[in-house]
Amino acid sequence: FSHIPSPKMDSFFLGHIANFLAMRREMKNEDEPMATIIPKWTAECGNLFVVFFSYRPVVVSTNPEDVKKVAFDKSVAKSHLIVEIHNNIFGQRYMGCGLFAIPDYETWKPRRKSYDPSFKRSSLKELLPKFNECADTFLERLRPYASGKREAPMKEAFHEVALDVVSKVAFSSDFGKEWGSKRRGLKYITDTKLSHLTLIILKGIMRSSTFPIKRLFMLIHPQEAEMYHEAILTMRSIGRECIEKRVKAVTSGEEVPNDILTQM
C-alpha cells in the first residue's frame, strides 16, 4: 500500500488507532473522533488514503462515486474487518450472522430476497401516511430553530427521525417508549428508550473499532463493557418481544397493524 497516501501515524505498533485515541482525548464529545479526523485526513491526503489499525491496512475513500460503486457492485466483497466489528461488541453478539454481517454475496442473496416483498413499491406506498407522520414530527422538532438565531442540533434530529421511521413504519411502535430497566434487571442502564440504547451501541461499535485488544478493554473498563452488553441484550430482547407478540396475534387471527413486520 506504499503507492497510496497515508496520514502520519502516532504509533508504530498501534498505527492510526493512536491518532483516534489522541483525538478522543482532545474532543469534548468523546464518542465521535471519526467524524472529525476523517475530514482532516481527506484535506491532507485527498479522497483516497490508507490507514492502519495496528497491522491491518484499511483503504478509505471519501469520493461519492467510489462509495456508490462499492455499495452497488456485487462483486466487491464486504470487509471482514467491518463484519467482525459488528458481529460482536466486546464479546457480546450484536449483528451475529444477520443480513448485514454476511460478507459473501452468494450467501447473502437468497436471504435478502426473502425481504423483497416488504420493500416493493406497492407495499411502501401503503405506508406513506406513517412516513409523512415522521416527517411532520421532524419538521416540528426543527421549527424552533427556523429563525436562524440558534444552531440546530441536526445530528440528534436526524438520529431521532431515523429511529422514528424504523419504529413506526417497521414495528408500529414508539422509539421514545420506556421499556423498563427494573423489569429487565439492568445494572448500568436506567433509560431503556430505543434512542438511548442505540446511542450506547453506536458508541460501543466506535470503541470496539478503535481498541485493538478486546479482552484487554474488558479488563481495564469492565463496567463500560458491561453497559454495552446490557444495551445490546436489551435491544435484542425488545425486538424479540415485538416479533413474538406479532406472530401470536397473526396466528390467533387478531387484527394487526399494516407495517413491514406484518408483511414479513
C-alpha positions as CSV (number, residue, x, y, z in Angstrom):
1,F,0.0,0.0,0.0
2,S,3.0,2.3,-0.3
3,H,1.6,3.8,-3.5
4,I,-1.5,5.1,-1.6
5,P,-1.2,8.3,0.5
6,S,-1.4,7.7,4.3
7,P,-1.7,10.2,7.2
8,K,1.2,10.4,9.7
9,M,0.9,7.6,12.3
10,D,1.3,8.5,16.0
11,S,2.4,4.9,16.9
12,F,4.4,2.2,15.0
13,F,2.6,-0.7,16.8
14,L,-0.9,0.8,17.1
15,G,-0.9,2.6,13.8
16,H,-3.6,5.2,13.4
17,I,-5.5,3.8,16.4
18,A,-3.2,6.0,18.4
19,N,-4.4,9.0,16.3
20,F,-8.0,8.2,17.2
21,L,-7.2,7.8,20.9
22,A,-5.4,11.2,20.9
23,M,-8.3,12.8,19.1
24,R,-10.8,11.4,21.6
25,R,-8.8,12.9,24.4
26,E,-8.8,16.3,22.8
27,M,-12.5,16.3,21.9
28,K,-15.3,17.4,24.3
29,N,-17.6,14.8,22.8
30,E,-15.6,11.6,23.2
31,D,-17.8,9.5,21.1
32,E,-17.1,10.9,17.6
33,P,-13.4,11.2,16.8
34,M,-14.1,9.5,13.4
35,A,-16.4,12.4,12.2
36,T,-13.6,14.9,12.9
37,I,-10.5,13.0,11.9
38,I,-11.7,11.6,8.5
39,P,-12.3,15.1,7.0
40,K,-9.0,16.2,8.4
41,W,-7.2,13.3,6.7
42,T,-9.1,13.9,3.5
43,A,-7.8,17.5,3.4
44,E,-4.3,16.3,3.9
45,C,-4.2,13.2,1.6
46,G,-7.1,13.6,-0.8
47,N,-10.2,11.5,-1.3
48,L,-8.3,8.2,-1.2
49,F,-5.9,7.1,1.5
50,V,-4.9,4.1,3.7
51,V,-4.9,3.9,7.5
52,F,-3.5,1.1,9.6
53,F,-5.4,-0.4,12.5
54,S,-2.4,-2.0,14.2
55,Y,-1.2,-4.3,11.5
56,R,-4.4,-4.2,9.4
57,P,-4.5,-1.8,6.4
58,V,-7.8,-0.1,5.6
59,V,-8.3,1.9,2.4
60,V,-10.6,4.9,2.9
61,S,-12.4,6.7,0.1
62,T,-14.5,9.8,0.6
63,N,-15.2,10.1,-3.1
64,P,-19.0,9.7,-3.6
65,E,-18.6,7.9,-6.9
66,D,-16.2,5.4,-5.3
67,V,-18.6,4.8,-2.4
68,K,-21.5,4.3,-4.9
69,K,-19.5,1.8,-6.9
70,V,-18.5,-0.2,-3.8
71,A,-22.1,-0.1,-2.4
72,F,-23.8,-1.3,-5.6
73,D,-21.1,-3.6,-7.2
74,K,-22.0,-7.1,-6.1
75,S,-18.5,-8.4,-7.0
76,V,-17.0,-6.2,-4.2
77,A,-16.9,-8.3,-1.0
78,K,-17.7,-6.8,2.3
79,S,-14.7,-6.1,4.5
80,H,-14.2,-8.8,7.1
81,L,-12.8,-6.2,9.5
82,I,-16.1,-4.3,9.4
83,V,-18.1,-7.5,9.7
84,E,-16.1,-8.6,12.7
85,I,-16.7,-5.2,14.4
86,H,-20.4,-5.6,14.0
87,N,-20.6,-9.3,14.7
88,N,-19.9,-8.7,18.4
89,I,-19.0,-5.9,20.7
90,F,-16.5,-6.8,23.4
91,G,-17.6,-10.4,23.4
92,Q,-21.4,-9.8,23.2
93,R,-23.1,-10.9,20.0
94,Y,-24.6,-7.9,18.1
95,M,-25.3,-8.5,14.4
96,G,-24.1,-12.1,14.6
97,C,-24.8,-13.8,11.3
98,G,-27.6,-11.5,10.3
99,L,-28.2,-10.0,6.9
100,F,-25.8,-7.0,7.4
101,A,-22.9,-9.1,8.6
102,I,-22.8,-11.7,5.8
103,P,-19.6,-11.0,3.8
104,D,-20.3,-13.5,1.0
105,Y,-22.7,-12.3,-1.7
106,E,-23.9,-15.8,-2.7
107,T,-24.9,-16.5,0.9
108,W,-26.4,-13.0,1.3
109,K,-28.5,-13.0,-1.9
110,P,-31.2,-15.7,-1.0
111,R,-31.6,-14.2,2.5
112,R,-32.1,-10.7,1.1
113,K,-34.5,-12.0,-1.5
114,S,-36.9,-13.1,1.3
115,Y,-37.2,-9.5,2.3
116,D,-38.0,-8.2,-1.2
117,P,-41.9,-8.3,-0.9
118,S,-41.8,-6.0,2.1
119,F,-39.9,-3.3,0.2
120,K,-41.7,-3.3,-3.1
121,R,-43.2,0.0,-4.3
122,S,-46.8,-1.2,-3.8
123,S,-46.1,-2.2,-0.2
124,L,-44.2,1.0,0.7
125,K,-46.9,3.2,-0.8
126,E,-49.4,1.8,1.7
127,L,-47.0,3.0,4.5
128,L,-46.7,6.6,3.2
129,P,-49.0,8.1,5.9
130,K,-46.5,6.8,8.6
131,F,-43.6,8.2,6.6
132,N,-45.4,11.6,6.4
133,E,-46.2,11.5,10.1
134,C,-42.5,11.0,10.9
135,A,-41.6,13.9,8.5
136,D,-44.1,16.2,10.2
137,T,-42.6,15.3,13.6
138,F,-39.1,16.0,12.3
139,L,-40.2,19.5,11.0
140,E,-41.8,20.3,14.3
141,R,-38.6,19.3,16.0
142,L,-36.7,21.9,13.9
143,R,-39.3,24.6,13.9
144,P,-37.9,26.5,17.0
145,Y,-34.6,26.9,15.1
146,A,-36.2,28.3,11.9
147,S,-35.2,31.9,12.8
148,G,-31.5,31.1,12.4
149,K,-30.6,32.6,15.7
150,R,-29.8,29.3,17.3
151,E,-27.8,26.4,15.9
152,A,-30.0,23.4,15.2
153,P,-28.8,20.0,16.6
154,M,-29.0,18.3,13.3
155,K,-27.2,15.1,14.4
156,E,-29.7,14.5,17.2
157,A,-32.6,15.4,15.0
158,F,-31.6,13.0,12.2
159,H,-30.9,10.3,14.8
160,E,-34.4,10.7,16.2
161,V,-36.2,10.8,12.8
162,A,-34.4,7.7,11.6
163,L,-35.4,5.8,14.7
164,D,-39.0,7.2,14.5
165,V,-39.3,5.9,10.9
166,V,-37.9,2.5,11.8
167,S,-40.1,2.2,14.9
168,K,-43.4,3.3,13.3
169,V,-43.0,2.0,9.7
170,A,-41.4,-1.3,10.6
171,F,-42.9,-2.1,14.0
172,S,-45.8,0.3,14.7
173,S,-44.0,1.2,17.9
174,D,-42.7,4.4,19.6
175,F,-38.9,5.0,19.7
176,G,-39.4,7.2,22.8
177,K,-41.2,4.4,24.8
178,E,-39.6,3.4,28.1
179,W,-39.2,-0.4,28.1
180,G,-38.5,-0.7,31.8
181,S,-35.0,-1.2,33.2
182,K,-36.0,-2.7,36.5
183,R,-38.1,-5.4,34.9
184,R,-35.1,-6.4,32.9
185,G,-32.7,-6.4,35.8
186,L,-30.3,-3.9,34.3
187,K,-27.4,-2.6,36.4
188,Y,-25.7,0.1,34.3
189,I,-28.6,1.3,32.1
190,T,-31.6,3.2,33.6
191,D,-33.0,4.6,30.3
192,T,-34.3,1.9,28.0
193,K,-35.7,4.1,25.3
194,L,-34.6,2.8,21.8
195,S,-33.0,6.2,21.1
196,H,-30.8,5.9,24.2
197,L,-29.9,2.2,23.6
198,T,-29.0,2.9,20.0
199,L,-26.5,5.7,21.1
200,I,-24.9,3.4,23.6
201,I,-24.5,0.6,21.0
202,L,-23.1,3.0,18.4
203,K,-20.6,4.2,21.0
204,G,-19.7,0.6,21.7
205,I,-19.1,0.0,17.9
206,M,-16.8,3.0,17.8
207,R,-14.9,1.9,20.9
208,S,-14.6,-1.6,19.6
209,S,-13.2,-0.4,16.3
210,T,-10.5,1.7,17.8
211,F,-9.4,-0.6,20.6
212,P,-7.3,-3.5,19.1
213,I,-7.3,-5.9,22.1
214,K,-10.9,-6.5,23.1
215,R,-10.1,-8.7,26.2
216,L,-7.8,-6.0,27.5
217,F,-10.5,-3.4,27.2
218,M,-12.9,-5.6,29.2
219,L,-10.2,-5.9,31.9
220,I,-9.5,-2.2,32.0
221,H,-13.1,-1.0,31.6
222,P,-15.3,-3.8,32.9
223,Q,-18.3,-1.5,33.7
224,E,-18.3,0.2,30.3
225,A,-18.1,-3.2,28.6
226,E,-21.0,-4.5,30.7
227,M,-23.0,-1.3,29.8
228,Y,-22.6,-2.2,26.1
229,H,-23.6,-5.8,26.8
230,E,-26.7,-4.7,28.6
231,A,-27.7,-2.3,25.8
232,I,-27.3,-5.0,23.1
233,L,-29.2,-7.6,25.1
234,T,-32.0,-5.2,25.9
235,M,-32.3,-4.1,22.3
236,R,-32.4,-7.8,21.1
237,S,-35.0,-8.7,23.8
238,I,-37.2,-5.8,22.8
239,G,-37.1,-6.9,19.2
240,R,-37.8,-10.5,20.2
241,E,-40.8,-9.4,22.2
242,C,-42.2,-7.3,19.3
243,I,-41.8,-10.2,16.9
244,E,-43.2,-12.9,19.2
245,K,-46.2,-10.7,20.1
246,R,-46.9,-10.1,16.4
247,V,-46.6,-13.8,15.5
248,K,-49.0,-14.7,18.2
249,A,-51.5,-12.0,17.0
250,V,-51.3,-13.2,13.4
251,T,-51.6,-16.9,14.4
252,S,-54.7,-16.2,16.6
253,G,-56.4,-14.2,13.8
254,E,-56.3,-10.8,15.6
255,E,-56.2,-7.5,13.8
256,V,-52.7,-6.4,13.3
257,P,-51.2,-3.1,12.1
258,N,-50.1,-2.7,8.5
259,D,-46.3,-2.4,8.7
260,I,-43.2,-4.1,7.4
261,L,-43.1,-6.6,10.3
262,T,-46.6,-7.8,9.4
263,Q,-45.7,-8.1,5.7
264,M,-42.6,-10.1,6.5
